[in-house]
Structures are given as C-alpha cells and as structure tokens.
Amino acid sequence: MDEVIPLARIQREAQAAATRYSDLNAACPYPFGSDAAHAFCAEFNQARADVAASQEKTCET
C-alpha cells in the first residue's frame, strides 16, 4: 500500500522547490501521474507564478 502524504507537506515542498527550480520535472519528487505529483504540480505552478509576479514588481520599482 502506498504511503499517504499530507497535502500540507506536498504544498510546502512545492513552494520551496519553486524558488530553486524553474522546471517542474526536475523539481517534483513524486512518481509521474500519482495524486501527490498532481498536487505538487498545481502548487508548484502557482508558486512559480507568484515568484514571477514578485520579480516583476521588483523590476518596476
């Protein structure tokens, strides 16, 4: 039986990875197609968008 990974943990990992990686495939530690990978992907993409938005704000000032 597969380990159940808390969603909060996946979200924390994805947010941290978004500051270190630009490529989802390099960042995601979960098996392709798994529920954990899907959750990681969604959080990673949102966090990358937030990082990009904050960088744009910094460039404007």
C-alpha positions as CSV (number, residue, x, y, z in Angstrom):
1,M,0.0,0.0,0.0
2,D,1.3,3.5,-0.9
3,E,2.2,6.0,1.8
4,V,-0.3,8.8,2.4
5,I,1.5,12.1,2.2
6,P,-0.2,15.1,3.8
7,L,-1.3,17.7,1.4
8,A,0.3,20.4,3.5
9,R,3.7,18.7,3.2
10,I,3.4,18.5,-0.6
11,Q,2.4,22.2,-0.7
12,R,5.4,23.2,1.4
13,E,7.8,21.1,-0.7
14,A,6.4,22.6,-3.9
15,Q,6.7,26.2,-2.7
16,A,10.3,25.6,-1.6
17,A,11.1,23.9,-4.9
18,A,9.6,26.9,-6.9
19,T,12.3,29.1,-5.6
20,R,15.1,26.7,-6.6
21,Y,13.8,25.2,-9.9
22,S,12.2,26.5,-13.0
23,D,11.4,23.1,-14.4
24,L,8.6,21.0,-12.8
25,N,10.1,17.7,-14.0
26,A,13.4,18.5,-12.1
27,A,11.5,19.7,-9.1
28,C,8.9,17.1,-8.5
29,P,10.0,14.2,-6.2
30,Y,6.8,12.2,-6.7
31,P,6.0,9.5,-9.3
32,F,4.6,10.7,-12.6
33,G,0.8,10.5,-12.6
34,S,0.4,10.0,-8.9
35,D,-2.0,12.0,-6.8
36,A,0.9,13.5,-5.0
37,A,2.5,14.6,-8.3
38,H,-0.7,16.3,-9.4
39,A,-0.9,18.2,-6.1
40,F,2.7,19.1,-6.3
41,C,2.3,20.3,-9.9
42,A,-0.6,22.6,-9.1
43,E,1.1,24.1,-6.1
44,F,4.5,24.4,-7.9
45,N,2.9,26.2,-10.9
46,Q,1.1,28.7,-8.6
47,A,4.2,29.3,-6.6
48,R,6.3,29.9,-9.8
49,A,3.6,32.4,-10.9
50,D,3.9,34.2,-7.5
51,V,7.7,34.3,-7.8
52,A,7.5,35.7,-11.3
53,A,5.0,38.3,-10.2
54,S,7.1,39.4,-7.3
55,Q,10.2,39.7,-9.6
56,E,8.2,41.9,-12.0
57,K,7.2,44.1,-9.1
58,T,10.9,44.4,-8.0
59,C,11.9,45.4,-11.6
60,E,9.3,48.1,-11.7
61,T,10.5,49.9,-8.6
